[in-house]
Amino acid sequence: MTDSPSILNRKRRAISDAPDPLEATTKWLDDLLEQRTRQGCRIISPATEANVRAILAKFQRAQEAPSGEQQNILAAESLASIRRVIDRRLAIDAKYADARLKLEKLERDAWLLRYGDYHAAALGALRGEARKIAQKAKRHQKKVQKKQEALEAQMIADGNSAGASVSIAPSTTPTTQPESGDDAVLVEFLSQSWATIDQTLAREEADAENCFESEPPTQPMTQLVTKLTNLLPLTTIYRDVRESIALYAKRNELAHGHIAKLAESGKFFELAGKLNADLINVICKPGVPAAERRSTESAIMVVVNKYFEEFKRDPETNALLTFRVRPTADSKVKSGDDRSRQKTLRG
């Protein structure tokens, strides 16, 4: 029994309306690449991503290949096999996602620590140019002041020779005047941490980007860094220097910035716990040479002494028993919980 013409037509329409297997597989793979990160977290591993890209490149070559080879590459069985392989890889990626994220963070941290000294050297050259400008301005101020003093002495001498009383107005040389905007930003650049400078630059960039007025806001720090960049001996652009500042600030935050932040925010209880935990880790860490262990412990105690006038630990268990914040450290905190200033810890 044969199908009627109407049934055959319906079958043909169903076949023609069915999605093309190649297009469906290609879209599925493209979607995986577009969604490979979600909320800052990687969904698929770099290895899976590379595999997907290789498959898509294979599809592209197949479209340009002879029809016989194209059929072999794009056979329905091959497409189904590709989906099964990628699905298995996605399952493995999901299983080890947390471990992979930790590994990627370690690799990123190691990268910042390894190349941070290069950024430090480059930024050191930038500060060197800033010091030259400051020294030049200081010499100019001294020169102007000497001229002013010489002029005043001459006026007094002339007045005495004429027998007249001479009244000299108070000196208003640059050394006695308030700092100008350029001077203030130069002082800030030379005295502040790179993290603070990075924050200042980011704030100026955000203000400029969000400004819809005809006259853009002033960007004194950005202008200063641009000026200093142009003074460097090598051909360097502002964007590269700006990135170096951001990366070096992150490197310093990774290395030791958290300690200063805890102190600046008045979180002395957390700071004490952190320092004690680091001391315990130095003592218990296997494979560390005795000389390095002693020097590291001594360095940590220097920081302890900076913020705490009392830091009592159990000599047997190394547990922190009590601590008292040093007044000089506490006075730098504008506000905070007074109970965190002195603590007695009980196990």
C-alpha positions as CSV (number, residue, x, y, z in Angstrom):
1,M,0.0,0.0,0.0
2,T,1.4,3.4,-1.0
3,D,1.0,6.7,0.7
4,S,-1.5,9.2,-0.7
5,P,-0.1,12.3,-2.4
6,S,-1.3,14.4,0.6
7,I,0.6,12.2,3.1
8,L,3.8,12.4,0.9
9,N,3.5,16.2,0.8
10,R,3.3,16.4,4.5
11,K,6.4,14.1,4.9
12,R,8.3,16.3,2.4
13,R,7.3,19.5,4.4
14,A,8.3,17.8,7.7
15,I,11.7,16.9,6.2
16,S,12.2,20.4,4.8
17,D,11.2,22.1,8.0
18,A,13.5,20.0,10.2
19,P,16.6,21.9,11.3
20,D,19.8,21.2,9.4
21,P,22.1,19.0,11.6
22,L,25.1,21.0,10.7
23,E,23.5,24.3,11.5
24,A,22.1,23.0,14.7
25,T,25.4,21.6,15.9
26,T,27.2,24.8,14.8
27,K,24.7,27.0,16.7
28,W,25.1,24.8,19.8
29,L,28.9,25.1,19.7
30,D,28.7,28.9,19.1
31,D,26.4,29.2,22.1
32,L,28.9,27.4,24.2
33,L,31.6,29.8,23.3
34,E,29.4,32.9,23.9
35,Q,28.4,31.5,27.3
36,R,31.8,30.3,28.3
37,T,31.8,32.7,31.2
38,R,28.9,33.6,33.4
39,Q,29.0,36.1,36.3
40,G,32.8,36.2,36.0
41,C,33.2,32.4,36.3
42,R,34.3,30.1,33.5
43,I,31.7,27.5,32.5
44,I,33.9,25.5,30.2
45,S,37.6,24.8,30.6
46,P,40.2,26.3,28.2
47,A,40.8,22.8,26.8
48,T,37.1,22.3,26.0
49,E,37.0,25.8,24.5
50,A,40.0,25.0,22.3
51,N,38.3,21.7,21.2
52,V,35.1,23.5,20.3
53,R,37.0,26.1,18.2
54,A,38.8,23.3,16.4
55,I,35.5,21.6,15.6
56,L,34.1,24.8,14.2
57,A,37.2,25.4,12.1
58,K,36.7,21.8,10.8
59,F,33.1,22.6,9.8
60,Q,34.4,25.7,8.0
61,R,36.9,23.6,6.0
62,A,34.2,21.1,5.2
63,Q,32.1,23.7,3.5
64,E,35.0,24.4,1.2
65,A,35.9,20.7,0.6
66,P,34.7,18.5,-2.3
67,S,31.2,17.0,-1.8
68,G,32.4,13.5,-1.1
69,E,34.8,14.6,1.7
70,Q,32.2,17.0,3.0
71,Q,29.6,14.2,3.4
72,N,32.1,12.2,5.4
73,I,32.9,15.1,7.7
74,L,29.4,16.2,8.2
75,A,27.7,12.9,8.5
76,A,24.9,12.7,11.0
77,E,26.8,10.0,13.0
78,S,29.9,12.4,13.2
79,L,27.7,15.3,14.4
80,A,26.1,13.1,17.0
81,S,29.5,11.8,18.1
82,I,30.7,15.4,18.5
83,R,27.8,16.3,20.7
84,R,28.5,13.2,22.9
85,V,32.2,14.0,23.2
86,I,31.6,17.7,24.1
87,D,28.8,16.7,26.6
88,R,31.3,14.4,28.4
89,R,33.8,17.2,28.5
90,L,31.2,19.6,29.9
91,A,30.4,17.1,32.6
92,I,34.1,16.9,33.6
93,D,34.4,20.6,33.5
94,A,31.5,21.0,35.9
95,K,32.9,18.4,38.2
96,Y,36.3,20.1,38.5
97,A,35.1,23.7,38.1
98,D,36.0,24.9,41.7
99,A,39.5,23.3,41.4
100,R,40.0,24.8,38.0
101,L,39.1,28.3,39.3
102,K,41.5,27.9,42.2
103,L,44.3,26.8,39.8
104,E,43.6,29.8,37.5
105,K,43.7,32.2,40.4
106,L,47.0,30.7,41.5
107,E,48.4,31.0,38.0
108,R,47.2,34.6,37.8
109,D,48.7,35.4,41.2
110,A,52.0,33.8,40.2
111,W,52.0,35.9,37.0
112,L,51.5,39.1,39.0
113,L,54.2,38.2,41.4
114,R,56.7,37.1,38.8
115,Y,56.3,40.2,36.5
116,G,55.5,42.7,39.2
117,D,59.1,43.8,39.5
118,Y,59.1,44.8,35.9
119,H,56.1,47.1,36.5
120,A,57.9,48.4,39.6
121,A,60.9,49.3,37.6
122,A,58.9,51.1,35.0
123,L,56.9,53.0,37.6
124,G,60.1,53.8,39.4
125,A,61.3,55.6,36.3
126,L,58.0,57.5,36.2
127,R,58.5,58.6,39.8
128,G,62.0,59.5,38.9
129,E,60.8,62.0,36.3
130,A,58.3,63.4,38.9
131,R,61.2,63.9,41.4
132,K,63.1,65.8,38.8
133,I,60.1,68.1,38.3
134,A,59.8,68.6,42.0
135,Q,63.5,69.3,42.5
136,K,63.4,71.8,39.6
137,A,60.4,73.6,41.1
138,K,62.2,73.7,44.5
139,R,65.3,75.2,43.0
140,H,63.2,77.8,41.2
141,Q,61.5,78.7,44.5
142,K,64.8,79.1,46.3
143,K,66.0,81.3,43.4
144,V,62.9,83.5,43.6
145,Q,63.2,83.7,47.4
146,K,66.9,84.8,47.2
147,K,66.0,87.5,44.7
148,Q,63.2,88.7,47.0
149,E,65.5,88.8,50.0
150,A,68.1,90.6,48.0
151,L,65.5,93.2,46.8
152,E,64.3,93.7,50.4
153,A,67.9,94.2,51.6
154,Q,68.6,96.7,48.9
155,M,65.4,98.6,49.8
156,I,66.4,98.7,53.4
157,A,69.9,99.9,52.5
158,D,68.6,102.6,50.2
159,G,66.2,103.7,52.9
160,N,68.9,103.9,55.6
161,S,71.2,106.0,53.3
162,A,68.3,108.4,52.6
163,G,67.4,108.6,56.3
164,A,63.9,107.4,55.6
165,S,61.9,104.7,57.4
166,V,61.3,101.8,55.0
167,S,58.4,99.4,55.6
168,I,58.8,96.0,53.8
169,A,55.6,94.1,53.0
170,P,55.6,90.4,54.1
171,S,57.2,88.2,51.5
172,T,54.8,86.3,49.2
173,T,57.3,84.0,47.5
174,P,56.2,80.6,46.2
175,T,57.6,79.0,49.3
176,T,55.1,80.7,51.6
177,Q,52.1,80.5,49.3
178,P,49.6,77.7,49.3
179,E,50.4,74.9,46.9
180,S,48.9,75.2,43.5
181,G,46.9,72.5,41.9
182,D,49.9,71.2,40.0
183,D,52.1,71.2,43.1
184,A,49.4,69.3,45.1
185,V,48.9,66.6,42.6
186,L,52.7,66.2,42.2
187,V,53.0,65.8,46.0
188,E,50.2,63.3,46.0
189,F,51.9,61.3,43.2
190,L,55.2,61.2,45.0
191,S,53.7,60.3,48.5
192,Q,50.7,58.1,47.9
193,S,50.7,54.3,47.2
194,W,50.2,53.0,43.7
195,A,46.8,51.6,44.9
196,T,45.7,55.1,45.9
197,I,47.0,56.6,42.6
198,D,45.2,53.8,40.7
199,Q,42.0,54.7,42.5
200,T,42.4,58.4,41.7
201,L,43.0,57.7,38.0
202,A,39.9,55.4,38.0
203,R,37.8,58.1,39.6
204,E,38.9,60.7,37.1
205,E,38.2,58.3,34.2
206,A,34.8,57.5,35.5
207,D,34.0,61.2,36.0
208,A,35.1,62.0,32.5
209,E,33.1,59.1,31.0
210,N,29.9,60.0,32.9
211,C,30.2,63.7,32.2
212,F,27.6,65.1,29.6
213,E,28.5,68.7,30.1
214,S,30.2,70.8,27.4
215,E,33.3,71.3,29.5
216,P,34.8,68.0,30.8
217,P,36.0,67.8,34.4
218,T,39.6,68.4,35.3
219,Q,41.8,65.3,35.4
220,P,45.0,66.5,37.3
221,M,46.4,63.1,38.0
222,T,45.7,61.8,34.5
223,Q,47.4,64.9,33.1
224,L,50.4,64.5,35.3
225,V,50.9,60.8,34.5
226,T,50.5,61.6,30.8
227,K,53.2,64.4,31.1
228,L,55.5,62.0,32.9
229,T,55.0,59.3,30.4
230,N,56.1,61.6,27.6
231,L,59.3,62.3,29.5
232,L,60.3,58.7,29.6
233,P,63.3,57.8,27.4
234,L,61.5,55.0,25.5
235,T,58.5,55.3,23.3
236,T,55.8,54.7,25.8
237,I,52.1,55.4,25.6
238,Y,49.8,56.5,28.5
239,R,47.6,53.4,28.2
240,D,50.5,51.1,28.8
241,V,51.6,53.1,31.9
242,R,48.1,53.2,33.1
243,E,47.8,49.4,32.9
244,S,51.2,49.0,34.7
245,I,49.8,51.1,37.6
246,A,46.7,49.0,37.8
247,L,48.6,45.7,37.6
248,Y,51.3,46.8,40.2
249,A,48.5,47.9,42.6
250,K,47.0,44.5,42.3
251,R,50.3,42.8,42.8
252,N,50.9,44.9,46.0
253,E,47.4,44.0,47.2
254,L,48.1,40.4,46.6
255,A,51.5,40.6,48.4
256,H,50.7,42.7,51.4
257,G,48.0,45.3,50.8
258,H,45.4,43.4,52.9
259,I,47.3,44.1,56.1
260,A,47.3,47.9,55.6
261,K,43.6,47.9,54.6
262,L,42.6,46.1,57.8
263,A,44.5,48.7,59.9
264,E,43.1,51.6,57.9
265,S,39.6,50.4,58.4
266,G,40.0,49.8,62.1
267,K,39.6,46.1,61.9
268,F,42.3,45.3,64.4
269,F,40.6,42.1,65.6
270,E,40.8,40.7,62.1
271,L,44.3,42.1,61.7
272,A,45.6,40.4,64.9
273,G,44.1,37.1,63.8
274,K,45.6,37.4,60.3
275,L,49.1,38.2,61.7
276,N,48.9,35.3,64.2
277,A,47.7,32.9,61.5
278,D,50.7,33.9,59.3
279,L,53.1,33.4,62.3
280,I,51.6,29.9,62.8
281,N,51.9,29.1,59.1
282,V,55.6,30.2,59.1
283,I,56.3,27.9,62.0
284,C,54.4,24.9,60.7
285,K,55.1,25.2,57.0
286,P,57.2,22.2,56.0
287,G,60.3,22.4,53.7
288,V,61.2,26.0,54.6
289,P,64.9,26.6,55.5
290,A,65.4,27.6,59.1
291,A,67.1,30.9,58.1
292,E,64.1,31.9,56.0
293,R,61.7,30.8,58.7
294,R,63.4,33.0,61.3
295,S,63.7,36.1,59.0
296,T,60.0,35.8,57.9
297,E,58.9,35.5,61.5
298,S,61.0,38.5,62.5
299,A,59.5,40.5,59.6
300,I,56.0,39.7,60.7
301,M,56.8,40.7,64.3
302,V,57.9,44.1,62.9
303,V,54.4,44.6,61.5
304,V,52.9,43.3,64.8
305,N,54.9,45.9,66.7
306,K,53.8,48.6,64.3
307,Y,50.1,48.2,65.1
308,F,50.1,46.5,68.6
309,E,51.8,47.5,71.9
310,E,50.8,44.1,73.3
311,F,50.5,40.8,71.4
312,K,50.5,37.9,73.8
313,R,50.6,34.3,72.4
314,D,50.5,30.9,74.1
315,P,54.1,29.6,73.9
316,E,52.9,26.0,73.5
317,T,49.9,26.2,71.2
318,N,50.8,29.5,69.5
319,A,47.3,30.7,70.0
320,L,46.7,34.4,70.4
321,L,45.7,35.2,74.0
322,T,45.3,38.9,74.1
323,F,46.4,42.1,72.2
324,R,46.3,45.9,72.7
325,V,46.3,48.3,69.8
326,R,49.1,50.8,69.7
327,P,47.6,54.3,70.2
328,T,49.5,55.7,67.2
329,A,47.8,53.2,65.0
330,D,44.4,53.7,66.5
331,S,44.5,57.4,66.2
332,K,44.7,57.1,62.4
333,V,41.3,55.5,62.3
334,K,38.5,58.0,62.2
335,S,35.8,55.6,63.4
336,G,35.4,52.1,64.5
337,D,34.3,49.7,67.2
338,D,36.2,50.6,70.4
339,R,35.8,47.0,71.6
340,S,38.2,46.0,68.8
341,R,41.0,48.1,70.3
342,Q,41.8,45.7,73.2
343,K,40.9,42.0,73.1
344,T,41.4,39.0,75.3
345,L,40.8,35.8,73.5
346,R,39.8,32.7,75.3
347,G,40.1,29.3,73.8
